[in-house]
Amino acid sequence: MADVMQREFSSFTEFYPAYLSEHSNRTCRELHFIGSTLALFCLGALMLTANLWWLLAALVCGYGFAWIGHFFFEKNQPATFRHPLYSFMGDWVMYWQMLTGQASF
């Protein structure tokens, strides 16, 4: 599966199943969810305070937790490195699916 993200994709619809296959480890998915939730809180703090440090904190939380999940638990390279836009979109689709019970933690 490590080569899945080396492919080129013609659409997000084509990309997303491959993206999910790179998130089979439960701890990795949980870390994604935690990081994304913290990133949302940081963005809320940014809006309330107008302090740009919260934007940096949002990026560190969102990507930091996800990358820890990939490097230490999933043992693969994050899709962000090869497909940054689709990966960002996939993070939020997966987050919404976990939040609404459509995908498991």
RADAJO-V371281 format. One record per pair of residues at least 24 apart in sequence whose C-alpha atoms are under 6 Angstrom apart, sorted by the first residue. I is the first residue (numbers start at 1). J is the second residue. Records with the same first field share a line. If there is no record, write none. Layout:
BEGIN
I=J + J
END
This chain:
BEGIN
25=74
26=105
28=69
29=105
30=105
31=65 + 66 + 69
32=66
33=95
35=61 + 62 + 65
36=62
END
